[in-house]
């Protein structure tokens, strides 16, 4: 089911049945009209229907489920949330919670995920949370400790369901859904609806309404795709030249070690770059993302963990420093630019013997681009004429042991009866989640360059 562009353009959130208090909150943020995926799904979700949505990254999915969830969710009591949003990554969980918290001062939204201490999350659950945004590993851990109970959850949203499948979370997602014994509505968003996602839809949704928004229909400006042949020893010099003029940029490496090494090499060339990947602590990842979004870095150097877990507007350029594993990884990495109505450029470094593989990937993605010699002057339309970034102020070191859960008997929270934390499969799963890097993602097609653009640093997106 789709809406015509004319119908979307004339639709307001009030027309979709969104309560006045939520419409007012959106208006205060300058959001007057819904994107297509929002216009297509919000009315059905408000009506209590199960919804299955397929839409590319950057099309506005967070508000598509966030607006109805805030409008419908009742007050939760201690340890018993009334609505649940499942997210594959910590960064995405944080951003969903931040986005939804702006929609109403009367609704409590809290994220829970691994890689940080338990204290703040446990305290919030004891006070009572209306909408819980959670990564599966930490959520199962808290469930096994008796700290959170899902038997009063009435509405569940599964965001980035295909990413959940890619990261091996589907068994945990099923166990969590089975624990929501009062569940009346299940909403699912995914870039694709086949395989494990299709089976989840069949087993856990009741006659869902399906809505699909293609890349061409989404409220986005297509990115330009460039493929340059470079020897391995040439890549660093060309990348430095690109980043001096075309930033903010996200540069993708295949490994964590490679991302850390590249950030150090760029620093020696005078390029401020911050690494982010699954091997860094949550504090380090949060700091890196803040430095990047606040304009203190030319580039974010990332593994695929950032491909779907970080949503940032204003990214001028995505660079595949290491070629992606497959066409899906290319799609999801590339989706970090040309978001929320802005254009952008996607640049791939191809080794001389990799042209055939590059052309095959182009066919699978559905783009056509000539594989050429490196030409940084081709990026002139995306040049940033702002002053170069300056490093962020030095951060005070965290107190020893901060961020790690502890009690008198050692690490971890105490269980519901006051005893020491039990070792559990959930803890092991959460440890595996912290180590995982994403390798999948949603399509972007070749398109015209954006004109007259001046980037002054990336900023967090309002529509994810």
C-alpha positions in Angstrom: 0.0 0.0 0.0 1.4 3.4 -1.0 0.3 7.0 -1.1 0.8 9.2 -4.1 3.4 12.0 -3.7 0.6 14.5 -4.0 -1.3 12.9 -1.1 1.8 12.8 1.1 2.7 16.4 0.4 -0.8 17.6 1.5 -1.0 15.3 4.6 -0.3 16.6 8.1 0.3 14.6 11.3 -3.1 15.8 12.6 -4.7 14.3 9.5 -3.3 11.0 10.4 -4.9 11.1 13.9 -1.8 12.1 15.9 -2.9 13.7 19.2 -2.4 17.4 19.6 0.3 17.2 22.2 2.5 15.1 19.9 1.8 17.4 16.9 2.8 20.4 19.1 6.0 18.6 20.1 6.8 17.9 16.4 6.0 21.5 15.4 8.5 22.8 18.1 11.2 20.9 16.3 10.1 22.3 12.9 8.6 19.0 11.7 5.3 20.0 10.1 4.6 17.2 7.6 5.3 13.5 7.6 7.7 11.7 5.3 6.2 9.0 3.1 6.8 6.0 5.4 5.3 8.0 8.3 2.2 9.0 6.2 1.8 5.4 5.2 2.0 3.7 8.6 1.1 6.0 11.4 -2.7 5.8 10.9 -2.7 2.0 10.9 -0.4 1.9 13.9 -2.6 4.3 15.8 -5.6 2.0 14.9 -3.9 -0.9 16.7 -3.0 -2.9 13.6 0.1 -4.9 13.3 2.3 -3.2 10.8 5.2 -4.5 8.6 7.2 -1.7 7.0 10.0 -1.9 4.5 11.9 1.3 4.0 15.4 2.5 3.4 17.6 4.0 6.0 17.0 7.8 6.3 13.3 7.5 5.3 11.9 8.5 8.7 11.2 5.1 10.4 11.9 6.2 14.0 9.0 8.7 13.9 6.9 6.3 12.0 6.7 4.0 15.0 7.7 6.6 17.7 4.8 8.9 17.2 2.1 6.2 17.6 3.9 4.6 20.5 4.1 7.8 22.5 0.5 8.6 21.7 -0.8 5.1 22.7 1.4 3.9 25.6 0.1 4.1 29.1 2.1 4.6 32.3 4.4 1.8 33.3 5.0 0.7 36.9 8.2 -0.3 38.6 10.0 -3.1 36.6 7.0 -3.4 34.2 7.3 -1.3 31.0 4.2 -1.0 28.8 5.9 -0.8 25.4 9.1 -2.2 24.1 11.3 -1.2 21.1 14.1 -3.7 20.1 17.2 -2.3 18.5 20.2 -4.2 17.2 22.9 -1.7 18.4 23.6 0.5 21.3 24.0 3.7 19.2 20.6 3.1 17.5 18.9 2.4 20.9 20.3 5.7 22.3 19.1 7.6 19.3 15.6 6.1 19.2 15.2 6.9 22.9 16.4 10.5 22.4 14.1 11.0 19.4 11.0 9.6 21.2 11.7 11.6 24.4 11.2 14.8 22.5 7.7 13.9 21.6 6.2 14.1 25.0 7.2 15.3 28.5 4.6 12.9 30.0 6.1 9.6 28.6 9.2 8.0 30.1 11.5 6.5 27.5 14.7 4.7 28.6 17.3 2.7 26.7 19.1 -0.4 28.0 22.1 -2.0 26.3 25.5 -3.6 27.2 28.9 -2.1 27.3 27.9 0.3 30.2 27.2 -0.2 33.9 23.9 -1.6 35.1 23.2 1.1 37.8 21.5 3.8 35.8 19.4 1.3 33.9 18.3 -0.6 37.0 17.4 2.7 38.8 15.2 3.8 35.8 13.4 0.4 35.8 12.8 0.6 39.5 11.2 4.1 39.1 9.1 2.8 36.2 9.5 3.1 32.5 6.7 3.6 30.0 8.6 2.7 26.8 11.8 0.6 27.0 14.2 0.7 24.1 16.5 -2.3 24.4 19.2 -4.4 22.8 18.4 -8.1 23.1 21.4 -9.2 25.0 21.2 -6.8 27.9 17.4 -7.1 28.0 17.6 -10.8 28.4 20.2 -10.4 31.1 18.0 -8.0 33.0 15.0 -10.3 32.6 17.0 -13.2 34.0 17.9 -11.1 37.0 14.3 -10.3 37.6 14.9 -6.6 37.1 12.5 -6.2 34.2 9.4 -8.1 33.5 7.6 -8.0 30.1 4.2 -9.5 31.0 2.6 -6.1 30.9 4.1 -5.0 27.6 1.2 -4.3 25.2 3.1 -3.0 22.1 6.4 -4.2 20.6 8.4 -2.6 17.8 11.2 -4.5 16.2 13.5 -2.0 14.4 16.1 -3.0 11.8 14.8 -6.6 11.9 17.1 -7.7 9.0 20.0 -6.4 11.0 18.9 -8.4 14.0 18.9 -11.5 11.8 22.4 -10.6 10.4 23.8 -10.3 13.9 22.3 -13.6 15.1 19.7 -12.1 17.5 16.6 -13.8 16.1 16.5 -16.6 18.8 16.7 -13.9 21.5 14.1 -11.8 19.7 11.7 -14.8 19.7 12.3 -15.5 23.4 11.6 -11.8 24.2 8.4 -11.8 22.1 7.3 -15.0 23.9 7.7 -13.2 27.2 5.3 -10.4 26.2 2.2 -12.3 27.2 0.0 -9.2 27.1 1.2 -8.1 23.7 -1.6 -6.6 21.6 0.4 -5.1 18.7 3.6 -5.9 16.9 5.2 -3.4 14.6 8.2 -4.4 12.5 10.5 -2.3 10.3 13.2 -3.8 8.0 15.1 -3.0 4.8 14.1 -6.5 3.6 11.2 -8.8 4.5 12.5 -12.2 3.4 14.3 -15.1 5.1 14.3 -15.0 8.9 12.4 -11.7 8.9 9.7 -13.2 6.8 9.4 -16.1 9.2 9.2 -13.7 12.2 6.4 -11.8 10.5 4.5 -15.1 9.8 4.8 -16.3 13.4 4.5 -13.2 15.5 2.3 -10.7 13.6 -1.5 -11.0 13.2 -2.7 -10.1 9.7 -0.1 -7.2 9.3 -0.7 -4.3 7.1 2.4 -4.0 4.7 3.9 -0.8 3.6 6.9 -0.4 1.4 8.8 2.7 0.5 11.4 2.3 -2.2 14.6 4.4 -2.5 13.1 6.3 -5.4 10.0 7.1 -3.4 11.7 8.1 -0.1 12.3 11.7 0.8 16.0 11.5 0.0 18.4 13.0 -2.6 20.3 10.1 -4.2 24.0 9.9 -3.7 26.6 10.1 -6.4 28.7 6.9 -6.6 32.4 7.1 -7.7 34.8 4.1 -8.1 38.5 4.9 -8.2 41.3 2.4 -8.9 44.2 2.7 -6.4 47.1 0.6 -5.3 47.1 -0.2 -1.5 50.0 2.1 -0.9 48.2 5.0 -2.7 45.0 5.0 -0.7 46.2 6.9 2.4 47.5 9.9 0.4 44.4 10.2 -1.7 42.1 9.8 1.3 43.9 12.6 3.1 43.5 14.9 0.1 39.8 14.0 -0.1 39.1 14.6 3.6 40.8 18.0 3.6 38.1 19.4 1.3 35.2 17.0 1.5 34.0 16.5 5.1 32.3 15.5 7.4 32.9 12.0 6.1 32.5 8.4 7.3 35.3 6.1 6.2 34.8 2.3 6.4 37.4 -0.2 7.1 37.0 -4.0 7.3 38.6 -4.6 10.7 38.9 -2.8 14.0 42.6 -2.8 13.9 42.5 -1.3 10.5 40.2 1.5 11.7 42.4 2.3 14.6 45.6 2.3 12.4 44.0 4.5 9.7 42.9 7.1 12.3 46.5 7.3 13.6 47.9 7.5 10.0 45.5 10.3 9.1 46.4 12.2 12.3 50.0 12.3 11.0 48.7 13.9 7.8 46.9 16.6 9.8 43.4 15.0 9.4 41.3 14.8 12.6 39.7 11.3 12.6 38.0 9.4 15.3 37.6 5.6 15.3 34.4 3.8 16.2 33.9 0.0 16.3 32.7 -2.9 18.4 36.1 -3.2 20.2 35.9 0.2 21.8 34.1 0.9 25.1 30.7 2.5 25.0 32.2 5.7 26.5 34.8 5.8 23.7 32.1 5.2 21.1 29.8 7.9 22.5 32.7 10.4 22.7 33.7 9.6 19.1 30.2 10.1 17.8 29.8 13.4 19.8 33.1 14.7 18.4 32.1 13.9 14.9 28.5 15.3 15.1 29.8 18.5 16.9 32.2 19.3 14.0 35.5 18.4 15.9 36.6 15.8 13.3 37.0 15.5 9.6 36.0 11.9 9.6 34.6 9.0 11.5 36.6 5.8 10.9 34.2 2.9 11.3 33.8 -0.8 10.8 30.4 -2.0 9.7 29.1 -1.7 13.3 28.3 1.9 12.3 26.5 1.1 9.0 23.0 0.8 10.6 23.6 1.8 14.2 24.5 5.4 13.6 22.1 7.9 12.0 23.7 11.3 11.3 22.6 14.0 8.9 24.9 16.2 7.0 27.5 13.6 6.0 29.1 14.9 2.8 31.0 11.7 1.8 31.2 8.0 2.5 34.5 6.3 1.6 34.8 2.6 1.2 38.5 2.5 2.2 38.3 -1.3 2.2 35.8 -2.7 -0.2 32.6 -4.0 1.5 32.1 -7.7 2.0 29.1 -7.8 -0.4 26.5 -5.6 -2.1 24.3 -5.5 1.0 27.2 -4.1 3.1 27.8 -1.5 0.3 24.2 -0.5 0.4 24.1 0.0 4.2 27.4 1.7 4.4 26.5 4.1 1.6 23.2 5.0 3.3 25.1 7.2 5.7 25.1 10.0 3.2 22.3 11.6 1.1 20.0 11.6 4.1 17.0 13.7 5.0 16.8 15.6 1.7 20.6 16.2 1.3 22.9 14.9 -1.4 26.2 13.3 -0.9 28.9 11.2 -2.6 30.0 7.6 -2.1 33.6 6.9 -3.0 35.0 3.4 -3.4 38.7 2.6 -3.5 39.2 -0.4 -5.9 42.5 -2.2 -6.3 43.6 -2.6 -10.0 42.7 -6.3 -10.0 39.3 -5.6 -8.4 37.4 -4.0 -11.3 35.4 -7.1 -12.2 34.2 -7.5 -8.7 33.3 -3.8 -8.5 31.2 -4.1 -11.6 29.4 -7.2 -10.4 28.6 -5.4 -7.1 27.3 -2.4 -9.1 24.9 -4.7 -11.0 23.7 -6.2 -7.7 23.1 -2.8 -6.1 21.5 -1.4 -9.3 23.9 1.5 -10.1 26.1 2.3 -13.1 29.4 4.0 -12.5 32.6 3.9 -14.5 35.7 2.6 -12.7 38.2 5.4 -13.2 41.6 6.7 -11.9 41.5 8.8 -8.7 40.4 12.4 -9.3 39.7 14.4 -6.1 38.7 17.4 -8.2 35.5 15.4 -9.1 34.3 16.1 -5.5 34.3 19.9 -6.0 30.5 20.1 -5.6 30.8 18.6 -2.1 33.7 20.7 -0.9 33.4 22.2 2.6 34.5 25.8 2.7 34.1 26.0 6.5 37.2 26.4 8.7 38.9 23.0 9.3 37.8 21.2 12.4 39.5 21.8 15.7 40.0 18.9 18.2 37.5 18.6 20.9 38.5 19.7 24.4 40.3 17.1 26.3 38.0 14.7 28.2 38.6 14.1 31.9 39.5 10.4 32.5 36.7 8.4 34.0 37.2 7.3 37.6 38.7 3.9 37.9 36.1 1.2 37.4 33.4 3.6 36.2 31.1 2.1 33.7 31.6 -1.5 35.0 28.8 -3.0 37.1 30.1 -3.9 40.6 28.9 -5.1 44.0 30.6 -6.3 47.1 31.2 -9.7 45.7 32.7 -8.6 42.4 31.3 -7.6 39.0 27.7 -7.4 38.0 24.4 -6.3 39.5 22.8 -8.0 42.4 19.8 -10.2 41.6 16.2 -9.4 42.5 16.5 -11.0 45.9 19.6 -9.1 46.8 22.1 -11.9 46.2 25.2 -11.7 44.0 24.7 -11.7 40.2 24.3 -15.0 38.6 26.3 -16.1 35.6 23.8 -16.4 32.8 23.5 -17.2 29.1 22.2 -13.7 28.7 25.4 -12.2 30.0 27.4 -14.3 27.5 25.0 -13.2 24.7 25.5 -9.6 25.6 29.3 -10.1 25.6 28.9 -11.5 22.1 26.8 -8.5 21.1 29.5 -6.1 22.3 32.0 -7.8 20.0 29.8 -7.9 16.9 30.3 -5.7 13.9 27.4 -5.3 11.4 28.0 -6.3 7.8 24.6 -5.6 6.3 22.4 -2.7 5.0 19.6 -0.4 2.5 19.8 0.9 -1.1 21.0 4.1 -2.6 21.1 4.8 -6.3 23.2 6.9 -8.6 21.9 10.4 -8.9 22.7 14.1 -9.5 25.1 16.1 -7.5 23.7 18.5 -4.9 24.5 22.1 -5.7 25.6 25.0 -3.5 26.2 22.8 -0.4 28.2 24.0 2.5 28.7 21.4 5.3 29.4 22.6 8.7 29.7 19.3 10.5 27.4 16.4 10.7 24.4 16.6 13.0 22.1 13.9 14.5 19.2 13.2 12.2 15.5 13.8 13.1 14.2 11.1 10.8 15.8 7.6 10.9 
